[in-house]
Amino acid sequence: MFFEPKNYPNLHAGNYRDTGEATHDYHCIGWAIGRDDEWWDPAEPEPWEDNFYWPANVPRDYRATSVVMAFESAGFAVCADASLEEGVEKIVLYADGPEFTHAARQLETGKWTSKMDPDERIEHDTPEDLVGPWCGQIATYMQRKRLENA
């Protein structure tokens, strides 16, 4: 297990819980988008890596602006905040300066879910719970109409 709550100064037993093992088939970007069958990553895949995905016409870099464009390709648009809205699915993107670091998705309960590389998924109370040296700062919130099967 690589995820260590002690590395996230705002996480404690009262505001997060493990929700199960994750697989190496997906990254936090794919998990936030609702895909656990594709590794959404701007890195060029090796020839044997057949589940890598990155949208066409989105720069292959880790700048937060490029990751926003990737989420836009999946129907998300920048929004003002993390407030819970019926029928709306929200995500939060984290960055360290201009570089993307993490993405999380809001659940219908108002809590958030994160894929913590490489083997853990957690549920946490707020986006602020992950702010700190590992995830950086909140860069932006995005939203789309909640998908029926999400």
Secondary structure, 3 states (H helix, E strand, C coil): CCCCHHHCCCCCCCCEEEEEECCCCCCHHHHHHCCCCCEECCCCCCCCCCCEECCCCCCCCCEHHHHHHHHHHCCCEEECCCCCCCCEEEEEEEEECCEEEEEEEECCCCCEEEEECCCEEEEECCHHHHCECCCEEEEEEEEEECCCCC
